[in-house]
Amino acid sequence: MDTIGLAITVLSLGIWIGLLAFRGQFWRADQRLVIEKFSTRSVGQGESLPKVCAVIPARNEAELLPTTLRSLLAQDYPGCLKVIVVDDQSTDQTCTIAQALAQESNQSSERFQLEVLSGQELPPGWTGKLWALEQGICHGQQQTPAPDYFLFTDADIEHDPANLRQLVTKAEIEHLDLVSLMVLLRCQDFWERLLIPAFVFFFQKLYPFAWVNNPTKSTAAAAGGCILIRHQALNRIGGIQVVRQALIDDCALAQAVKSSNKLKSSSGSPSAFGGIWLGLSQSTRSLRPYPSLASIWNMIARTAFTQLEYSPWLLVGTVIGMTLIYLVPPIGLIVSVLTGHWLNAIAFGAASPIASFVTWLLMALAYLPTLRLYQCSPLLGFCLPGIGLLYTLMTIDSAWRHWQGRGGAWKGRVYSVEG
């Protein structure tokens, strides 16, 4: 039994060494959108500046819209911006508040205009958010001239004044088709501080941003709260309808764009543009509160099994993997303490307790950059095994909900996809 325990402990340590050394340095959390100067030479000037159309799907967002919409209309971008809010069958005052803000904004600005659309009934085969985006895109394409970029952003996002300028500059200077930000999620209450930074950490581990941003890698991802996409690229992939049934629509969209660029390159078609980029933000933030364990649990359980492609085998593999990566080190160390083996470790250098301690320390250190991003205590790094256990249980619950026909529940709708 001691030999088996040692083998499992060493395997866990080896996995962590492999993750830290060969997984795109995901743990560094260093992919940031920081552009100090706006280059008119590279981006254009005056009327030649790229025109942007922002589309915001809004369903029951009356509480947040006054803050988030005003932040978008307060951008320091010197070009033209058209904002389209699509009221997705809201049952609160979302439409009324958005219309009042439109009247206020349109009277004070000529470059930035806000329009409110009443969303049509959800047709079969679409998720609510993507159907709202589709309606906003169709309306935006009727502008003359048509927009150069679409900005897809959620109704809970408070934008830094420089956000749009930096997104457009990044896309223009580096010839990118898609630029996305994982905005700073709300991290104020106990459960948010315990679980939200880990969500970002796990996302980076699943989709290493450096790999996403490398055109030679197949990894593709985006964060749906803030996506700037070139109009030509959106048309090239067949529009938003190509991902209309995707619950993880942001990553599906990024994959479609990146794949289309590879196909275009392999066919020899010349193009000045291509590529995607995903990074972190410290200034553009989500105001969506997750004050309880239940609220975070539901957010994760909504799409976790979707991420596993509804596969029972991938679910089993995930549970085993999460156990090896996050639970084995503390369990091994605790067992060593309870059985007195830690004394042998000190006196004779016993391998198993030392490996458990080193592995736990490595995971805590890997978590530090993300904790710094969210201004959380570094001691939370040692809570990562318990956090990993909670996320594993959320994933199992996600599968259970799917098998019960309750998968993908969000704002009064259930999007159940056959596995």
Solvent accessible surface area in square Angstrom, and as a share of the most:
residue,aa,sasa,rsa
1,M,185,0.83
2,D,107,0.56
3,T,106,0.61
4,I,101,0.51
5,G,32,0.30
6,L,63,0.32
7,A,59,0.46
8,I,70,0.36
9,T,5,0.03
10,V,76,0.44
11,L,92,0.46
12,S,1,0.00
13,L,33,0.16
14,G,39,0.38
15,I,48,0.24
16,W,0,0.00
17,I,90,0.45
18,G,25,0.25
19,L,28,0.14
20,L,33,0.16
21,A,58,0.45
22,F,159,0.66
23,R,70,0.25
24,G,16,0.15
25,Q,87,0.39
26,F,6,0.02
27,W,69,0.24
28,R,107,0.39
29,A,3,0.02
30,D,67,0.35
31,Q,46,0.21
32,R,78,0.28
33,L,16,0.08
34,V,101,0.58
35,I,31,0.16
36,E,142,0.64
37,K,168,0.71
38,F,43,0.18
39,S,37,0.24
40,T,63,0.37
41,R,234,0.85
42,S,57,0.37
43,V,7,0.04
44,G,18,0.17
45,Q,122,0.54
46,G,57,0.55
47,E,161,0.72
48,S,80,0.51
49,L,9,0.05
50,P,9,0.05
51,K,51,0.22
52,V,3,0.02
53,C,0,0.00
54,A,0,0.00
55,V,0,0.00
56,I,6,0.03
57,P,16,0.10
58,A,0,0.00
59,R,44,0.16
60,N,55,0.28
61,E,9,0.04
62,A,17,0.13
63,E,157,0.70
64,L,25,0.12
65,L,1,0.00
66,P,40,0.25
67,T,61,0.35
68,T,6,0.03
69,L,0,0.00
70,R,112,0.41
71,S,16,0.10
72,L,1,0.00
73,L,32,0.16
74,A,64,0.50
75,Q,10,0.05
76,D,69,0.36
77,Y,0,0.00
78,P,59,0.37
79,G,3,0.03
80,C,59,0.35
81,L,3,0.01
82,K,43,0.18
83,V,0,0.00
84,I,0,0.00
85,V,0,0.00
86,V,0,0.00
87,D,14,0.07
88,D,8,0.04
89,Q,68,0.30
90,S,24,0.16
91,T,124,0.72
92,D,57,0.30
93,Q,107,0.48
94,T,0,0.00
95,C,30,0.18
96,T,81,0.47
97,I,45,0.23
98,A,0,0.00
99,Q,95,0.42
100,A,59,0.46
101,L,9,0.04
102,A,11,0.08
103,Q,116,0.52
104,E,91,0.41
105,S,12,0.08
106,N,58,0.30
107,Q,142,0.63
108,S,95,0.61
109,S,35,0.23
110,E,167,0.75
111,R,109,0.40
112,F,9,0.04
113,Q,56,0.25
114,L,4,0.02
115,E,53,0.24
116,V,26,0.15
117,L,37,0.18
118,S,76,0.49
119,G,8,0.08
120,Q,114,0.51
121,E,133,0.60
122,L,48,0.24
123,P,38,0.24
124,P,131,0.82
125,G,32,0.31
126,W,34,0.12
127,T,10,0.06
128,G,1,0.01
129,K,62,0.26
130,L,1,0.01
131,W,45,0.16
132,A,0,0.00
133,L,5,0.03
134,E,30,0.14
135,Q,27,0.12
136,G,0,0.00
137,I,6,0.03
138,C,58,0.35
139,H,54,0.24
140,G,0,0.00
141,Q,67,0.30
142,Q,134,0.60
143,Q,55,0.25
144,T,134,0.78
145,P,83,0.52
146,A,47,0.37
147,P,5,0.03
148,D,65,0.34
149,Y,1,0.00
150,F,0,0.00
151,L,1,0.00
152,F,6,0.02
153,T,2,0.01
154,D,35,0.18
155,A,3,0.02
156,D,10,0.05
157,I,5,0.03
158,E,56,0.25
159,H,8,0.04
160,D,39,0.20
161,P,76,0.48
162,A,15,0.11
163,N,6,0.03
164,L,1,0.00
165,R,37,0.14
166,Q,33,0.15
167,L,0,0.00
168,V,0,0.00
169,T,0,0.00
170,K,26,0.11
171,A,1,0.01
172,E,32,0.14
173,I,79,0.40
174,E,85,0.38
175,H,94,0.42
176,L,17,0.09
177,D,1,0.01
178,L,0,0.00
179,V,0,0.00
180,S,0,0.00
181,L,3,0.01
182,M,14,0.06
183,V,8,0.04
184,L,21,0.11
185,L,32,0.16
186,R,53,0.19
187,C,17,0.10
188,Q,120,0.53
189,D,52,0.27
190,F,138,0.57
191,W,74,0.26
192,E,0,0.00
193,R,85,0.31
194,L,27,0.13
195,L,0,0.00
196,I,0,0.00
197,P,0,0.00
198,A,0,0.00
199,F,52,0.21
200,V,0,0.00
201,F,0,0.00
202,F,29,0.12
203,F,29,0.12
204,Q,3,0.01
205,K,28,0.12
206,L,82,0.41
207,Y,28,0.11
208,P,0,0.00
209,F,6,0.03
210,A,40,0.31
211,W,54,0.19
212,V,0,0.00
213,N,31,0.16
214,N,50,0.26
215,P,96,0.61
216,T,111,0.64
217,K,78,0.33
218,S,79,0.51
219,T,30,0.18
220,A,5,0.04
221,A,0,0.00
222,A,0,0.00
223,A,11,0.09
224,G,11,0.10
225,G,12,0.12
226,C,0,0.00
227,I,4,0.02
228,L,1,0.01
229,I,0,0.00
230,R,15,0.06
231,H,20,0.09
232,Q,120,0.54
233,A,0,0.00
234,L,1,0.00
235,N,86,0.44
236,R,89,0.33
237,I,22,0.11
238,G,34,0.33
239,G,18,0.17
240,I,3,0.01
241,Q,87,0.39
242,V,72,0.41
243,V,13,0.07
244,R,100,0.37
245,Q,114,0.51
246,A,26,0.20
247,L,15,0.07
248,I,39,0.20
249,D,23,0.12
250,D,27,0.14
251,C,11,0.07
252,A,30,0.24
253,L,4,0.02
254,A,0,0.00
255,Q,76,0.34
256,A,26,0.20
257,V,0,0.00
258,K,7,0.03
259,S,41,0.26
260,S,16,0.10
261,N,14,0.07
262,K,80,0.34
263,L,127,0.63
264,K,30,0.13
265,S,84,0.54
266,S,95,0.61
267,S,81,0.52
268,G,60,0.57
269,S,56,0.36
270,P,130,0.82
271,S,62,0.40
272,A,73,0.57
273,F,67,0.28
274,G,19,0.18
275,G,15,0.14
276,I,4,0.02
277,W,18,0.06
278,L,0,0.00
279,G,0,0.00
280,L,3,0.01
281,S,10,0.07
282,Q,107,0.47
283,S,58,0.38
284,T,1,0.00
285,R,93,0.34
286,S,6,0.04
287,L,41,0.21
288,R,48,0.18
289,P,60,0.38
290,Y,30,0.11
291,P,72,0.45
292,S,46,0.30
293,L,48,0.24
294,A,62,0.48
295,S,32,0.21
296,I,0,0.00
297,W,54,0.19
298,N,73,0.37
299,M,30,0.13
300,I,15,0.08
301,A,2,0.02
302,R,58,0.21
303,T,27,0.16
304,A,17,0.13
305,F,2,0.01
306,T,26,0.15
307,Q,61,0.27
308,L,25,0.13
309,E,133,0.60
310,Y,37,0.14
311,S,25,0.16
312,P,68,0.43
313,W,207,0.73
314,L,84,0.42
315,L,16,0.08
316,V,76,0.44
317,G,40,0.38
318,T,39,0.23
319,V,44,0.25
320,I,99,0.50
321,G,23,0.22
322,M,28,0.12
323,T,49,0.29
324,L,34,0.17
325,I,24,0.12
326,Y,0,0.00
327,L,32,0.16
328,V,20,0.11
329,P,1,0.00
330,P,11,0.07
331,I,93,0.47
332,G,16,0.16
333,L,35,0.17
334,I,92,0.47
335,V,76,0.43
336,S,6,0.04
337,V,78,0.45
338,L,143,0.71
339,T,79,0.46
340,G,24,0.23
341,H,72,0.32
342,W,101,0.35
343,L,100,0.50
344,N,65,0.34
345,A,13,0.10
346,I,131,0.66
347,A,69,0.53
348,F,170,0.71
349,G,45,0.43
350,A,31,0.24
351,A,55,0.43
352,S,32,0.21
353,P,7,0.05
354,I,79,0.40
355,A,9,0.07
356,S,0,0.00
357,F,105,0.44
358,V,56,0.32
359,T,1,0.00
360,W,53,0.19
361,L,62,0.31
362,L,43,0.21
363,M,0,0.00
364,A,4,0.03
365,L,90,0.45
366,A,4,0.03
367,Y,1,0.00
368,L,36,0.18
369,P,24,0.15
370,T,0,0.00
371,L,1,0.00
372,R,159,0.58
373,L,9,0.04
374,Y,12,0.05
375,Q,154,0.69
376,C,12,0.07
377,S,53,0.34
378,P,80,0.51
379,L,130,0.65
380,L,31,0.16
381,G,0,0.00
382,F,86,0.36
383,C,56,0.34
384,L,0,0.00
385,P,8,0.05
386,G,41,0.40
387,I,2,0.01
388,G,1,0.01
389,L,76,0.38
390,L,39,0.19
391,Y,15,0.06
392,T,9,0.05
393,L,74,0.37
394,M,0,0.00
395,T,17,0.10
396,I,71,0.36
397,D,33,0.17
398,S,4,0.03
399,A,0,0.00
400,W,139,0.49
401,R,42,0.15
402,H,24,0.11
403,W,130,0.46
404,Q,89,0.40
405,G,40,0.38
406,R,112,0.41
407,G,8,0.08
408,G,2,0.02
409,A,47,0.36
410,W,90,0.32
411,K,58,0.25
412,G,82,0.79
413,R,38,0.14
414,V,83,0.47
415,Y,31,0.12
416,S,60,0.38
417,V,55,0.32
418,E,158,0.71
419,G,84,0.81
